[in-house]
Amino acid sequence: MKRLFFYSVLIILVSLLQSDEAEANRSYVEETLLKRIALKYDNGAPKRFSNLQVVLDRVKNADDVRKLSAVNSFYNSVKYGSDIEIYGVNNYWATPWQFLGNNRGDCEDYVIAKYYALKYLGIDSDKLFLTYVKSKNFEEPHMVLTYFKTPRSEPLVLDNNSKRVIPASKRTDLTPIYYFNGDTLYKATSDNIRHKVNHRSHKQWEMLQENMKRKII
């Protein structure tokens, strides 16, 4: 009886270890999705996703700053393109698969792709915010991804117009308006303290979440 119990426990432990190993080795984009992407987009699309996986694997055990820099650098190599040019509408938030598949996108698409890649790398989503800003260089609204090490830390800025990930205070060309994560909206203030704004939801974010669940490519 003791021997049977021992072997039962052993089997459970091996199963758990295999499960953990499989989770640790899971690809950012699953194989079935890659096959769909290969059929829909140009011949270079599979290679782009393969290159992304190489970058993510290279920094998976690195500190947060190195992860931010690697992801920012990779996605900033994607070409800029307006929603009208790509999707025929004025304001469309693409899934990360659509963004890299098309190899084009606007500022929101860069931010979304970086957000999900960093979540895959284990960065807590509570530290990552989609942030609307005014830019001295552009007349239209702009979006960047910001990273807060702690709720009161000065954020680091990931911008498709900058190769460097630097503190917000050094981005004097940007004026933050508000930032959000999921359903929580905050007003940007100089004290870096999160001031929640009464806001039910963000329509484009909700549509994106639905498209992610449906694995829209």
Secondary structure, 3 states (H helix, E strand, C coil): CHHHHHHHHHHHHHHHHHHHHHHHCCCCCCHHHHHHHHHHCCCCHHHHHHHHHHHHHHHCCCCHHHHHHHHHHHHCCCEECCHHHHHCCCCCCCCHHHHHHHCEECHHHHHHHHHHHHHHCCCCHHHEEEEEEEECCCCCCEEEEEECCCCCCCCEEECCCCCCCEEHHHCCCEEEEEEEECCEEEECCCCCCCEECCCCCCHHHHHHHHHHHCCCC
